[in-house]
Amino acid sequence: MDFQCRTCSQAYDAEQMMKHLSSTRHKTVFDTSNDEDICCEECQDKNIHQLQIIRFAGEDMILLCNSCFRKEYSETERPSTSYSLQNGSILKFWKKYVKVRECCCDECGEESNLNANRNGEVLCDKCLPKSNRAKDFVSEKSGRFLYIYLGLNETQNSTRKPRKKGGRRVGRGKKGRKGAKIKKEKKETFEAKISRIAYEVKKENSTIQSSSSSNLRNFKGFKAVESDPVVAAKVSKSETSRSNPGPSNRNKGKGNKANHKKNSGNGIGKEKERKTNIRNNVRNSQPIPEDRKNTNSHVTTNSGGKGKNESVDKHQLPQPKALNGNGSGSTNTTGLKKGKKDHAGQKTKGNDKTGNKNPREAKLNSAGRKNALGKKSNNQPNKGTSRWTIGSDTESSREPSISPNENTTSITKSRNRNKKASKPTLNEKSKTTTMPKKLETKNQEKNNGKTKDGKLIYEEGEPLTRYNTFKSTLSYPDLNTYLNDYSFALFLEQKLENEFVQNFNILWPRNEKDTAFIINVEKNNNSELEKLLPANLLALGRPAFNERQPFFFCTQDEQKVWYIFIKELSIQRGKYVLLVELFSWNNLSLPTKNGSSQFKLLPTSAQTSRILFAMTRITNPKFIDLLLGQKPIKEIYFDNRLKFSSDKLNRSQKTAVEHVLNNSITILQGPPGTGKTSTIEEIIIQVIERFHAFPILCVAASNIAIDNIAEKIMENRPQIKILRILSKKKEQQYSDDHPLGEICLHNIVYKNLSPDMQVVANKTRRGEMISKSEDTKFYKEKNRVTNKVVSQSQIIFTTNIAAGGRELKVIKECPVVIMDEATQSSEASTLVPLSLPGIRNFVFVGDEKQLSSFSNIPQLETSLFERVLSNGTYKNPLMLDTQYRMHPKISEFPIKKIYNGELKDGVTDEQKAWPGVQHPLFFYQCDLGPESRVRSTQRDIVGFTYENKHECVEIVKIIQILMLDKKVPLEEIGVITPYSAQRDLLSDILTKNVVINPKQISMQQEYDEIELFNAGGSQGTAGSLQNNVINIINGLHVATVDSFQGHEKSFIIFSCVRNNTENKIGFLRDKRRLNVALTRAKHGLIVVGNKNVLRKGDPLWKDYITYLEEQDVIFTDLTAY
């Protein structure tokens, strides 16, 4: 956008801005390209309605207000040519005016006695003789200077008007003076200086380095045409018969037939108009060069991502699939709105013959039917993703492909039926404890991982079947390979979460080496925009696209993927014109001989956007070596003779603190209950006292880990300026009365807003609509206060993904970053804090023997902490070796079998004994009935989990014993289970129990953001079932094992659930999950399950049951407790 209205902050091009100003009567306009307000040269009047650009024939151009113009020139001196808002031309000629105003000699910079030629070259009288083309130049004294310099048409009868002051006015341009009467600049205040510096730092920290010199003004390209003759014919036919080729018409389902008939006679005219629009959208666009035109038999593709183009037969290209089977994801946890279901099986007025409402779908289905009979695709996967092989779904491709012998039409209909028959997900049905539909039979699904109607089946806690053959890479040859590999993994995850955007047109660059191209998207009546921004924000006028916004750009069959971002955007003639550029690590060149319909766009969630942006900011050589895993990480051991703030630290904790101060990278292993929080507190204190480095950033995947550290610092170090930054979703849970409320950024900002803006803030919290002007003012004031608060903070606590938010962009450097629960952070999300500017020390604190993050994509489950330990580049990781949480009877087995005896107890039996409890470790043999399977269906995916109502009944009895007999407060009891269905069933039963919940208080839910991939985004898959919610019934916590990691309670009841004749225990086999379950209790652990099934289900469980038998703590009667 070239211009911005200062009144309402709307940005438009020249034509639209003049319309806006005329209709709204707003007065002040800002030129964004030259960073200046449009104002009178004499008096600096900014009222655009009073301004005019005056041209004195071919001699000069000036900008004056009406008042100054009347004072300056008499009636006889006034020129006949002027450009004003009234005649609709002032902004159109603004660039020409600026060009004249800033005119100077190209060689020496002289501003007077100039000469110009038709090429726009300018030389002064002194430099002109040195040029060999002096005869082509015209002097400014000739009266023809502007005609030649600006390329204006010189009329035959034009007469030169005399100027009152004579000659062309100089001193207005590059040397800094804007006119004769410039107001003296005000001295910059301290607050203004802070704001200016904050703006500059934010701008620097938000920049993506571009490898392309293209912009919307100079881009030269050609329209993407269809490479397949069948598709091309359909596109041509469709374009000449539609009245409007934009996405708005493509999404209309009713009345299309009538429209086709009505507008068929205007097709040629509309086609001409459409081509004219494209030329207007992109200046200097040229026809397709002869050497790059498509033929019917050959297209250009990329081989193996090496950047070389080769000609292949058209049938060898990845063929577009029917949109009904694209497998796009469903849920949106980051503001992306879920699209409406397309009941393709139902015939709707206006549908094409294939049953699709969308003409693009019809084209793709037709192409799919024809190309299904052609040759099999031989395209290779991306170079950085060669180790991705897909499991049971296909043999060699990433997605199921259509066999040459298959009937494509029947496949499409089958997919449509499946889509029509899909049912609401578990979370769509209920967000409380309403149970999903149970499976009627266990053998309903086929052995190949699909139901009878073709839906894919996934068990809770298990990754998608198609990715089961993934092999982890411990090291990478270079950074581009690493980034490309993880980008593709993010693409696979986003497919499950978001929906593709299909309706757009492409302009490819004429220069084959250019990495930028243009995408045009209809702005009005385009339902697909709701995939990018909620409808209420679209209604508020928020643009659906933003600069630096990343996307995944792929072929219809998803065999080739490009990673792109919006470099520049504008709105022209009702369309978004997006200049997009490839990220630097792409290993595929642009497919410039393919048509627009052969591609689709996948929007990214806010989390993924921040990760992709972080990938562009990784420049620290030490961190690059850490990611590549090729070189050993340097470790320095030195006794600093520190004076520790606490005398309760053990030797391993002190060693860890010293190591952090001496090394750029520290890997610290912290088993359960070993005092990680106390160690991190001491690290922070020592860094502040010795380095005086601010701010210190403390991050983690979950909020509970961050809150534990923040509360300790608040309590012990009140003099330190602490700030807690939360995601938007969590802010409402941290009000002023929260223990951390007073240090939360959103609360501090609210208190420092003006009363008027506090009213606006209250409206936005309640979800009420606000005006555009209110939105603009609120954003500016909130931004100003936020920048000030963040800049003055000494310690900042936030989550990994939130560290990439705009709040921290104001920080010029972040010298020390501490990451707690590092194993719960996927490596992809770890890149966000790792990419922050100015990091000198990075500390990873975690435990690879506990659970990592969960994702449907195995690569996104692994943490950087785990990979560094596995590849051996960190030779001697430090370990906190003394646990203070568990009763020794509880910790004995984990210490011996999981930590190999390297961990020791720091507490005694007496210290952890609870009055009246004889067995701190208690196994209750519960074999009263079998488990039940519970499933949730979404699109073509069936996810299932388990529950055991018989165990639930016994657990209620145990809770009542703890409450009534052992006098244990409900707040000190936690019930954990591997499966979410058991959690919900238990919560439902406990909420209705009059003993446990006598006042029948409604159940509360605590959502802890394990940000990105751990909660899973797609409903109906394993990831969505394993969500991170804790149900609270009258103070009693009920949760899955995964969501309870990082928590502790005095008494833990562990419901194992599994009880079947096949002795299958699912993801209970995971050693890390068992470790988490056994290490949450401080005083008492009660395990409820069937020892026979558990013993036969896994070797480690066999060892644990044997250990329990040796300790004589397995009971069949609760009276023993």
N, C-alpha and C positions, 0 to 999 in steps of 0.2 A: 504494500500500500504506500502511495507516494505522499498522502496528506492525512493528517489527523485533526479532528475537531477538538479544540481545547475545552469546549463546554461539556461534551458528552463522551469524549475519548473514542468515538467511532472513527475507523480508518477506511478510506476509500481511495480510488483513483481520481483523476481530475474531473472526469465527467460526472461521476456519482457524487463527489464531494460538492460540486456546484449545485446539483439538485438538492442535496441535503441542506446546504446553507440557505438556499432560496426558500425551501419549505419550512425549515425550523427557525429561521432568522437568527441562528447562532452566528457569532461575530468573529471569533478568532480561529485561525488556521495555522497548523504547524507543518512545516516541510520536513518529513522524516529523513529524506535522503541527504539534505544539507544541514539538518539539525538546527533549524531556525524558525522563528515566527515570521509570517508574512506581514510586513509593516511598511509604512511610509518612510522614504529615505530622509525626509526632512524632520518630521516631528515624531516619528515612531508610532503613529496611530495604527492600531492593529484591527480596526473595524473593517472587515473585508468588503462590506457593503459601501464603504466610502473610498475604496482604493481603486486605482486604475493604472495599468501599464501603458505608457505613452511612447509611441514611436515617431521619431522625427525623420520621416522618409527612410533613407538608407544611412542616416548619420548616427543615431543613438537611440537607446531605450532607457526610460527611467520609470520608477514606481513612486507615485505620489498620491496623497489623499486629495479629495476634492477641494478642501480648503487651501492647502499649500499650492495646488495647481492654479487656483484662481489668483493667489497672491503672486505667484512666480511669473505667470505669463498673461499678457494682455490678450484682447480678443484677436488682434492681428497676428500675434505670435503663436497662438494655440494651434497645434497640429490637428490634422483631420483624422488620424488613426489612433485609436485607443482601445484597450482590452480591459473590460470590466466584468463584474459578476452580472450586471444588468444585461449585457449583450452575450453572456455565456461563453466568455473566451479568456478570462484572466488567468485561470489555472492551466488552460491549454497552452498558453504562451509563457507560463512561468519559467520553464526550463530554458527557453530562448532568452528570456530576460536575465536569468542567472548567468548564462553563458556570456552575454554581453557585459554584464556587470563585473565578472571575474576575468575578462579578457586581458591578456598580457602577452608579451613576447615569449615564444616557446624556448628561445635560447637564453636570454638574459633576465627575463622577468619584468622588463620595462613596460609601463602601462600607458604611455603616451606615444604619439607619432607612430601608430601601428599600421600594418598592412596585412591583408588577408587574401587567401585564395579559396577556390571552391571546395578544396579538400579539408577546410577547417584549420589550416595551418596559419599561424600568426607570427610575423616578424616585425621588429621595429626598424626605423630608418637606418640605424647603425648596423644591424645584423643582415638586412636585406641584400646588400651587395655581395655578401659571402655565399648566397644561395645561387645555384646554377639555374633556378627557375624563377628568377626575379620578375620576369615579364608576365608571369601568371598572377601576380599579386596586385591588389587594388588598395590605394591609400584611404585612410579614414577621412581625409580631407576632400575626397572626390565626390562625396555624397552617395556613393554606391557601396560603401563598406558593408552595411548590414545585409544588403541584397546578396552579396557574394559570400559573406561569412556565415549567414544563417540559411542560405539557399532560398530566399524569398523571391517571389515573382515580382519583377520590376515593371510597373505599368508605363505605357508610352507617354501618358499625359501627366505623370507625377511631377510635381514641382517641389523644389527644395524649400522647406520652410526655414526661415532664419531663427536662430536660437538666441535668446536674450543674453546668455552668458557666452555663447559662441563655442563651437567645437564639441567633441565628445567628452562627457564628464568622466574623470578618472579618480582613482583613490577609493573605489568602492569595493574592491575585490580581494585578491589573495593577500594583500598587505595588511588587511584587517579593518580599514575604515569603511563604514557603511553609508556615510553621507556627511553633510556639512554640520549638522547639529546632532551629535551623538550624546546621549545622556551619560553622565559619569557612572561607571559601574560601582555598585554598592560593595562595600567590603564584606567578604564572606564570613558569616558567623560560624562559631564552632559547631553548632548543630548542623548547619548547612554543609560544612566540610565533612562531617561524619556521614551525612546522607550521600554526598558525592562519592566519597571513598567506597561506601557500601555498594553504591550502584556500579562503580567500576569493577569492584571485586566480583560482584554477582554476575556481571556481564562476562568477565573473564572465565569464571567457573562454570558458566552455562554454554560455553562455545564448543562446537564440534569442528575440528579442523577439516577443512574441505580440500579435496584433491582436484576439484573441477573449478574452472574459472567461469562457468556458465551462470547466468542469472536470468530472471524473467525478461529482462530488457534485451539481452544480446543472444538469447538462445535461438539456435537455428536447427530446425528439425523437420520431420515429415511424419504424416499420420501413419500409425500402425495399420497394416492391411492384413487380411486373412490369408494365411499360407495354404490352407486346405481349400481346394476349389469348391467343394460342397458347402463348407461354412461360408466362404466368400460370397457364393451365389445367394445364399440365404440372407447374409448381411446386406448385400446390395439390394435385394428385393424388399427387405424389411425397411431399409433406410428410405427408399423411394416411395413407400406407401404410408409411412407414419407421418403425422403432422408435426410431432416433436420427438426427436430421437433420444431425448434425455432419459435418465433412469426413472423420472417420475412417471412417464407413460409405461415403462416396462413393468412397473409394479402394479399397474391397474389391472384388476381382474374383470371388471364389468364394463360393458359397452365398447370393448375394443373392436368387435366386428363392425359395429356401426361406424366407429371412427375411421376404420380402414376404408370403408366405402365412401364416407363423406369427404375424406381428405385425399383420396387417391389421385385426384386431378391436380393437386398442388405439390405432388411429390418432387418434381424437378425443381420448382422454385424453392422448396424447403431445403433441398440438397444444396442448392447454390448458397442459400442463406447460412446453412450449417458450415460450409467451407469458408464463407466470409468470416463467420464468428471465430473459427480456428485461426485464421490469419490475424484477426484482431487480437486474439488472446496471446499469441506469441509472435512478436515482431520479427521480421526477417525470416520467417519460416519459408523454406524452399521446397520444391517438388523433390521426390525421391531421386537420388542420383541413379544414372543408368546402371552403374556397376553394382548397385545394391537393391535393385528391383527384384521382386520375387518371381519365380517361374512356377509352373504347375507341377514340376517334378522334383525341384530341389529347394531346400531351405537351409538356413545357417543354424547350426547348433554348436554347443560347446562340449568338447571331449574331456571328460574326467576332471573338469575344473582347472585345466592348465592354461586357459586363456587362448587357445588356438581354435580357429574356426575351420570346420571342414564341411563339405557338402555331403549330405546323406539323403537317401530316398525319403520322400514325405511320409511314407507309412512307417518309418522307423522312429518318428517323433513320438514323445509321450502324448497319448491321445486324451482329450478332455473327457472327464466322466460326467455322468448325469449328476446334477446338483443334489438330487435326493440322496445320493450315496456318498457325499463328500466327507462324511464323518465329522463335520464340524461340531465343536463342543457346545455346551449348553449353559453352564452356570456363569454368573458373573458376580464375583466377590469384590470387584473394584470399580463398580459404577457402570459397566457395560450392560446395557439392557438386553434381556433375552428376547429373541425374535419370536414372532408368532409362528405357530405350527402351520405347515403347508400341507393340507390334506389333498395331496396330489391325486389320490384315487378318486376324488369326487370331481365330476365334470362341472366346470363353472363357465358361465357365459363369457366369451372372450378368450377362452383357453385355446391353445394350439392343438394340433392333432395328437401330439404325444401326451397330452394331459397336463402339461406344465403351464402355469400362468405366465411365466417369464419368457419372453422371446429368446433371451440368451440361453435359457435352459433348453429350448427347442432346438437351437442351433447345435448345442453341445451333444444332445441326445442323437441328433441326426448324424453328426460327425462320428459319434461313438459307434453307431450301427454300421456305418460304412467302413470305418477303420478297424473295427473288430475283425473284419475279414482280411485285413492286410497282414504285413509282416510283424513279428513280435519286436517290441522295443528293445534296443540294445544300448540304451543310455546308461552311463555309469553313475553311481552316486557321487556326491561331493567328495572332494579329496580328503577333507578333514573329518569325514563321517564314514569312512570306509569300514570301520569296525562295527557299524550298526547292521545287524542282520535280524530279520524279523522271524518270529517263531512260527506258530502253527497256522497263521493266516495265509502266508504266501511262502514261496521258496526262495525267491531272489529279489523281490521288489519290496519297497517300503509299504506299499498299500496293495490290497487285493486287486489284481488286474483281470480283465475280461479275456477269457480264452477265445481263440479264433473260432472255435466250434460252438460257442455258447450263443443262445438266442438273447441278444441284448435287450430286445423289447420286453421279454418276459422278466428279465432281471430288473429292469427299471420298474415294472409294475410291482414286482415283489418288494422292492425297496420302498415303494410308495405305500404299500399295505402295511409294512412294518412301521413306517413312520406314523401312519394314521393310527395304528393300534398302540403306540407307545403310551405309557401311563405316567402320572405324576410321580416325581421322585419322593424319596423319604422326607427330604426337607421341604418339598413343596406341599406335601400333605399336612405336615405339622412341624412346628418348630419347638414343640414341647415334648410330651411323652406319648403322643398318639402313635401306635405301633403300625408298621407297614404290613402289607399282606404276606401271610406265611406261604411257603411253598407247600403244595399239596403232597408232592412226592419227591423223594430224593433223587430218583432216577429220571426226572423229567428232562434233564439236559443230556446232550450227547457227550461222548468221551472226547470229542475234538474241541471242546471249549465253546460250543454253540448250542443254543436251544433249537427246538424243532423248526421254529420260524426264522432261524438264521441270526438271532441276537447273540452277541458275544457275552461270555460269562466271566465275571471276576469276583474272587473271594476277597473279603475285607483283609487288608494288610498285605495282599499279594499284588505285585506289579502287573501291568497288562501283559497278557500271554504273548503278544506279538514281539515284546521287547525282552523276553526272558533270556535270550541268547546273548544279551549285551555283555561285552568283556571290557572291564575297566582298564583305562590307560593310565599308567603311573607317571609317564613323562612325555613331553612333546618336543619336537625338533625346533619349533619356532613359535612366536607369539600368534602369528596369523592362523596357523593350524589349530592352536589352542582355542582362539576366539571363534573360529568357524565351527569347531566341534561343539562347543557349548551353545552357540547360537542355534544350531540345528536341534539340539536337545530342547532348547526353549521353544522352538517352533513346534515340536511334537507335543509339548505340554500345553501350549496355547491352543492347539487344535482341539483339545478336549474341553477348553474353557470358553472360547470365543467363537463367533460365527464369521464366515468369510464375507467380504464385500465383493460383489460381482459386477456391478454396473459402473463402468468408467470407460474413458477413452484415453489412448496413449499417443504421445508424440515422441518418437525416437530421435536421438541426436544424429545430425548428419556426420559429425566427426566420430569415427569408429572407436577412437580412444577415449572419448568422453564417458564419464561415469554417471552423468546426470540425464534425466529425461523428465517429461511432463505427463502428469495424470490430470485429466479433467473429470470432475464429478459434479453432477447437478446439485444445486443448492436447495431449490424449492420443491416441495412435494416429493421428497426422496425419503422413503421410510428406512432405507439402509443407514442413514445418518444416525439413527437411534442406536445402532450398534457401537457408535463412537462416543455419543454423548446422550445423557438422559433427556427425555422430551421436554422437561421443565426448563432445563438450561438452554436448549435450542430455542424455546419460546422466549427466553430472556434475551436472546440475541447473541449468545455465546457462539463463537465459531466452532464447527465440528472438528476442525483441524488446527494444529498449532505448529509453529516452527520447531524443529528438532524432534518432532514426534516420530517415533520409529514404527515401521510396519514390516511384516513378512510378505514378500512378493513371490508368488510361486505359479508354476504351471497348474492347469486344472487337475492333472493326475498327481500333483505334489511330488513329482520325481526330482524337480529342480527348484531350489529355493534361493532367493536373493534377499539380503538384509539391507533395508533402505531407511532413510530418514528424510523428513521434509526440510529442504534447505531454505525454501522461500515459498510464499503463497500469496495469492491475491484472489479477489472476487471480481469476475468480469462477466457481464451479461448473464447473471444468474447462475454462474458456475464457479466452483472452487477450481482455481488453476494452481496445481501443486508442482513445484519444481523439486523433484526428489533425487537423492543421490545415494549411491551405494556406500555402505560402510567400507572402510579401507581393507578389511580382512576378507571380503568376498573373493572367492576363487573362480567365479563364473563371469564371463563377459555378458553384456546385454544381448538378449535375443531379438535383435532389431528387425528380423525378417518375419516375425510372427505377429498376428493380429491381436487386438485387445481382448477378444473373447476367449483367447487361449490362456488367460491369466486371471488370477484372483488375488485379493489383498486380505491379509489376516491382521486385524487390529491387535495391539498388545495391551495387556493389563498395565496398570500403573507400576506394579512391581517389576514386570519384565522391561518396561520402558526405562526404568532407572538402572536396571542391570546392563542393558544395551548401551546406555549413555556412559555408565561406568567403564565399560570396555574401551571406550575411546579415550579415557583419561589415565590409563595405566601406563605410566612412563618411568616410574622409579626402577632403576636397574636391579636393585636387590629384590624387589617384589616380582619382577619379571622372571628372575632366576628361580624364585620360590615357586611360581606357577608352572614353569617349564619342567622343573624337577630333574635337571641335568647336572647341576653343580651342587656340591655339598654346602650347606648353610654354615657360615662361620660362627663359631661360638667362643666367647672370651670368658674366662673365669678369673675373677679378681676380688680380693677381700677389700671392700670399701670401708670397713670399720664403721659401719652405720650405727647411728643411735636410733634404735627402734622406738616407736611411740607406745608400743604395748609389750609388756614382759610375758604375755601369755603365748606368744608365737613359738612354735617348735622349730627345730633345726631345719627341716625341709622347707618350711614357710620362709624363714630368713634367707635361705639359699636362693629361693625363687625371687625374692625381692631384689637381692644383689644382682642376680643374672639379668633382670629386666633393665637395670640401670647401666649395665655394661654392653648390652647387645641390641642390635636393631630389630631382631626377630627372636621371640621367645615362645617355645612350645611347652606349656605347663599342663601336666596331667593331674586332674583333680577327682579322684573317686568320691562316691557319696559320703557326705558328712565329714570331709577332711578339712573344712575351714577355707573354702575357696573365697567366700565373701570377705572374711577377715584378711586374707592375703591380698586381695584386690584393694581393699581399703588402705592397707599399709603401702602398697605400690603407689597409689594416688598421693598419699601424704608425702612420701619420699621424693616423688617427682616434683611436687610443688615446692618443697623446701630446698631441693638441690638444684633443680633446673630452672625454676620459675617459668615454666613453659605452660602457656594457656592457649586455647582451652584443652583440657584432657577429655577425650571422647570415650565413653564407656557404652558398648553396644552388646546386644545379644539377640537371638532369634525370637525369644519370648519376653513378654513384659514382666513375668514373675521374677525372672532372674535379675532383670534390671532394677525392679522395685526393691528387692532385698538389699542390694548394694546401696541404692539411694537412701533408703530408710536408715541404714547404719551410718552413712556419712552425715545425714541430717542430724542424727542424734548425737554423734560424737564430735562433729566439726561444724557447729552452727555458723562460724565466722566465714566459711567458704561459700562463695556464690555458686549455687547449684541450680541447674536448669533441667527439667524433664520435658522432653518433646514427645508427643504422642501422635499417632495417626488420627485422622478425622473420625474414624469409627470408634475409637477408644476415648475420645475427649469427654463425652458425656458421662462416662463411668468415673472420671477423675474430677469431681466437683470440688468446691472449696472445703467441704467437710471430709474429703478423703485425706488419709495420712500424708499423702504427697501433694495435696491440692495446692498448697502455697508456693510450690516450686514449679508447677506445671506452666508451660509457656502460654497456653490458651487462656488460663485464668489471669496471668499477669498482664497479658495484652488487653484483655477485656477491662480490667480495672483502670488501665491507662488510656482507654479510648474516651473521646468526648461523649457527653450525655446523648447527643443525637446519634452517634455511631453505635453506642450501646443499645439503643432502640433497634437499629438495623441488625445488629448482631443477634438480638433476641428473636427477631423475625426469621432470620436464616436458621437459627437453632430449631425453631418450631416448624420449619419447612414452608413458611409463608412466602408469597411472591413479593419481590421488591423491584423498584424501578431501576432502569439502567444507570441513571445518575447516582442513585443511592449505592448501587453496586460498585460503581467506579470510585466514589468517595470513600466508601468503606474499605475497599481493597487498598487504596493509597495510604490511608491512615493506619490500617492494620499492618501494612508492610513497613511503614516507618517505625512503629513501635517495636515490631518484631526484630528488625535489624539492630535497633539499639540494645534490646535485651540480650539477644544472642551474642553480640559483640562484646558485652561486658561480663559474660559468664566465664567461670573458671573450670567447672566440670559440667559436661553435658551428657545426659543419659537418654538413650533412645534405642530403637530397634535397628537392625541392619538395613532394612529397606527404607525406613524413615530417615536414615542418615543421608539418603540421596535426595531428600526433599528440598524445596526452595529455601526453607528456613536456614539451612547450613551453608547455602551458597555465599552468604555474606562473610564467611570465615576465610581469611587469606591463607592461613596454614593451620594445620591441626597436628601438632608435634607428636602427641602420644595417643594411640588408640588401643583400648583393651577390649577384647571380645570374650565374653563369658559364654558358657555352654556352646563352645565352638563346634562340637560334634553335631549339635542340633541345627546348625546353620549349613544349608547347602552351599557347595562351593560357588555356585552362581551368585547367590545372595551375598556371599562374603566379598565379592568383587566391589560392592558398593562402598563400604567403609575403607577397603583397601585402596581405592582410587582417589581418596580425598587428598587435597593438596598439602604439601609440606610435612608429611609424616616422617618422623625420625625413629620412632619406636613402635612396634606393633606386637601385642601380646595375645597369644591364643591360649585360652584356658578351657579345658574340656576333658572328656573321658571317652575314649574310643570304645570302651567296653559297655557304654550305655547306648541308648537308641539315638540314631541319627535322624535326619528329617525324612519324612515319607513323601514319595512322589510316584505317580504312575510311570514315570520315566526313570529307570534305575540310575542313570548317570547323575540325575539331579538329587539323588538320595545321599550320595557320598559327599562328605565334607572335605574341605581343604586340609583340615587338621588330620583326618584319617589318611588322606593320600600322601601327605608329607611324611608321616610316620611309616607308611607302607613302602614308599620308594627309597627310603634309607638316606635321604639328603640331610635329615636332622639326626645326627648320630646318637646324641645323649639327651633325650628329653627329660625334663625334670618331673618329679612326681611328689605330690603331697602324700605322705605315707602313714598318717595317723587319723583314724576316724573317731568322731566324737558323738555321732548321732545314735547308733543302734545299740541295743542290749547285746552283749557279747554272744549270747545264745543265737541271736538273729544273724549276726554278722559272720559267724564262724564258717558257714558253708560258702558264702560269696568270697570271703578272703581266701579260702583254701582252693576252691575250684575255678573261680573266675579271675582272681587277682594273683593266683599262683604263690600265695604266701607273702607277697611284697607289701601288703597292707597290714597294719596292726591296730589294735584297739587302744583308744586313749581314755576309755571309761571302764569301770568295773561293774559286776553284776549288781552290787549294792546300790550304786549310783543310779542305775536304770530300772531298779525294781519298782513295781506299782503295787500298792497295798491290796491284798486279797487275790492277786493274780499269781498262781503257782507255775503256770506254763507260759513264759513269754513267747515261746514258739509252739504253735498248736495247729495240727492238721486234722480237719474234720472230714472223715470219710463219708461222702454223700453219693450214694448210688441208688437214688430213689426213682429215677426216671431218665429217659434219654433227652438229649438236646433237641432243639427245634431250629429249623432254618428260616430265616426271614430275608426277603429280597426287596429290592427297589429297582424299578425299570425306568430307563430314560433313553429315548431314541433307540439305537441299535445295541444298547449295552444293558446287561443285567448284572447288578451287584448284589451279593448276598452276604449275610452275617449270621450270627448264632445267638440263641438265648436258651436259658435253662430255668424254667419256672420252679422246678423242684429245689434248686439251690437257692432261689430267691426266698422261698418260704423259710428255709433254715437260716439264712442270713438275717432275716427279720428277728428271729429268736435270739441270735447271737448279739445283735445290737441292743435288744431289750435287756439281756444279761449284763452287758457292759454298762448300760445306763442305770439300771436299778440295783444290781448286786455289786458291781465294781465301782460305782459312783464316777464313771467317766463322762465328762461333758460331751454333748453331741459335737461341739466344735472341735474336739480332739479325736474324732473318729472319722476315718476315711474308708470308703468302699471302692475298690478298684477291680476292674475286669478287662480282659483283652478286647471284648466285643461291644460295639456301640448299642446293639439291640438289647443286650443284657443290662447295660447301663440305663437305658430308657425304661425297660420293664421294671427294674428295681426302683427307679425313681418314682414311677407311677404307683407302685405298691406302697412305698414308704410315705408318699405324700398323703395317701388315704388312711394310713395307720393312725389310730387315735392315741396310741401310747407315744409314738415317736413324734407325731405332729398333732398334738391335742387341739390346737387352735385352728387347724386346717389352713395353715398359711400356704399361699401359693408358692410353688417351686420357683426359685431364682436360678438364673444361668449365668455363668461366668465364662466369657469367651477370651481365651488367651491367644493372641496372634502369634503363632509360629509362622512368621511371615514368609509366604511364597513356598509353594509345593508341599509343605508339611501337612496342610489341611486338605490339599487337593481341591481343584476347582470344579470338576465336572460332576454333576449329580449322577447318581446311579452307578458310579464306579467305586472301586475300592477306596480311592482317595477321599471321596465325599463322605463315606461312612466313617472313616477314621478321622473325624473332625476333633478340634481341640476345644470342646465345651465341657465344663464341669457343672453338674447339677447340684444345687444346694437346697436341702430340705430341712428347714428349721435349724440351720447350722451344720447339719451333716453333709459331707461332701461325697458325691458319687461320680466317678469318672472312669474313663478308660486308662489303661496303664500308660499309654503314650502321652495322654494329656496331663497325667499326674507327675511326669518327670520334672524334677526341680522343686516339687512339693514334699512336705513331710507331715506326719501326724503322729500323735502318741500311740494310737492303735490303728492298724490297717487290717481290713478284711479283704482277702484276695479270692474272688470268685473265678474259678478256672473254666467253667461252663461246659467244656467238651466231655461228652459221654456217649459213645457210640460203639457198635459191635466191630467196626473196622479199626478201632484204636487210632483214629486220626485226630491230631490235635492242632492242625493248621499252623498258623504263625506263632503259636506257643513254643514251637521248636526253636525260635530265635533266642540265642543265648543272651543277647543284650536285653531283650524284653523281660526275660526271667530275672535278670540282674536288677532291672529297675523295679520290678514288682517286689522283690525280696528286700530291697534296701530303703523303703519309704517309711518304715515304722521305727519309732524311738523306744517304746516300752513293750509293745506286744504285736505279734504278727499271727493272724489266723488265716490259714489256707483252707478253702472249701473246694473239694473236687473228688474225682474218682481216681484213686491211686493206681488202679490196675490199668486204666486207659492211659494215664499220664506216663506210667512206667514203660509201657510198650510203644509209646508214641515218639520217644526221643531218648538218646543215650544220656544226655545231661539230666533230664527229668528222672531217668532211672537211678542215676547217682543220688539225686536229691531225695527221692522216696526211700532209697536204701539208708541214707544218712538219717532221715526222720525215724525210720524203724530202729536204727541203732540208738537214737536218742530217746526212743520209747515215747514219742509225742504224737502218734497217730491214734485217733479216737473215733469210735462209732457212736458215741453218746455225748451230748453237750453237758451232761451233769458233771463230767470230769473237769470242766472248765470252772 
